[in-house]
Structure formats: structure tokens, C-alpha cells
Amino acid sequence: MLKRILVLLGESRSSASARQYALRLAALKGARLVGLAGVDRTFIEETIIGGIGTATLQAAIERELVTDAEEARRRLHESFEGECKAHGIDFEWLSFDGDPIETLCLASETCDLMVAGHDAGFRGKLEEQLSETLSTLLQLTPRPVVVCPDELSAADDVLIAYDGSVPAARAVQIFTLLGVGTDRRVLVTSVDPSLEAASRRASGAVSYLHLHGYGAQASPIAATGNPADIISALVGEKRIGTLVMGAYGRQGLRELFFGSTTSTLVETPPCPLLLYH
């Protein structure tokens, strides 16, 4: 059952989407929202050390970077508090100065779910398609993470991309136990050149979901194309609100489907993407 949601706050479009997604979910489940913002001083210090110039100039640049980051944190605090109060959602605020990964991993230990934009980071105005912070976090955090796109749609259905691997099975289980998809239409797809193999894997996940009261349906796909493209197309075709997948990085049991494919979808998510490994 979903009790506490940690949302990474930022000023990018995807970070705004993450905040809205977390607000919707918290309101639906009666969960508490924990907003986190901060200053990645490790990045600022590395930038200054690697720069060229006098100590005085370096100190001035560092002060400017820190001031910009602190101003952003103040704005985020005010807007987050205002939105939570407007929606009647119980909330709390966390802030840090230093290493974001250490802070995020510690904060995630007391939350059920983390929500972030695909470019979430704490480096001021620097924009990254898939931030180094988020990329590292996805591999280290013990909790599932929802990665949001630049814009949210009004769609509410759930698509589970399932390959039968251990990470994929874990993702289905955590999705089920958290109750994120309660009262939503849930589809399960598996992509394979063989329709029989794809159907067998998708049916296994559907059977598990049925045991827990989900009226899930199998939607296997026989194809040899790029799985990321196939999944993205299915998200649009079926008007999917959340995509669930089970691994991250290039070390999965089925690298083709849940290795490079997952990485591609995280960089350009077609909808909020729930990941667990």
C-alpha cells in the first residue's frame, strides 16, 4: 500500500510533470508527499576546480552558482507547499547541500515510491536529456522510480512491458503490492519474434495480476523491430498513462528488450515510466 511518495523537485518541464503526477497519485491514494530539492555542491566544486582563472574569479563563479541554486530551491519550496495545500495533501519538505545520490538513497529508504523528471538534477540551469544524477539513482535506489516526460496526458491506463525475467517479475510484484494501478485498466505486453513466446510470457504476468484482483489483459506482440519503438507506439495507440518495466541499464537478462530498450525509454519516456530492478 502506498503511504509516502518522494518527488524530486526541479524547474524543468519534466520536473513539473513529475510534481503533477505525484500530486495526482497522492490525492488518489491518500499518500503523503515528500518534496526534495537541494544544491549539488559536488558538481559545483568539480566545475570550479577544473576551471581556468584566478582564485578570486573561481570564488566569484562558485558564489554565483550556489546563489542561483539556492534561489531555485526557495522557489521550489514555495510552489510545492502551495500546490500541496491547494490539493489538501499532507506533505513535508526535505533539502540538502552536498552529494545528491547519498541524500536521495537515504530519503528513499522511508518512502514507497520516487517520482522524478527524466532530466532531474540539482545543477542549476544545466539541462541533460537523462541526467547523470537520475541515471545513477535508478541503479542504486532500493525503491521503484517513476520517470516522467515533459508533458503529461490525461490517459489513465497502465501498460506493463514484460519479458519474463527476474527484474520484470519484481516490477510486476511491486506494482501490484503498491496498488498504483487499482481501478485502472491494465494491459500486459511482451515483444518477441514468436507470438507463442510473447503470449506465454504475457499470460503469466496476467495470471499473477488476476490473483490480486486486477482485471488485466494480455496484449502480446510478434515483431522483430526496435522494442523501444514498438512499446512507444503501443503507449500512444492504447492511450497509456503509466508504463511499467523491470530493469535499467545494460546488464539485464534480456539486454535487447530490457537493457538498451529501457535506457532509450528513460531518456525519452512516452509517458510516466515506473521502473524497478
JOTA-V210800 format. One line per field, one symbol per residue. phi: phi as a letter, one per 30 degrees, with the letter a starting at -180 (. if undefined). Layout:
phi = ???
This chain:
phi = .dcbcccdcacddddddddddddeddddcicdcccbbabddddddddddddckdddddddddddddddddddddddedddddddddcicdbbbbbbbkdddddddddddcbcacbaddceabcicdcbebddddeddddcddcdbcccddbccddbdccccbciddedddddddddddidceicdbcbcbcaecddddddddddddddddecidddbdbdbcacddedddddddeddchdcbccbcabjccddbeecccddddddddbddaecccab
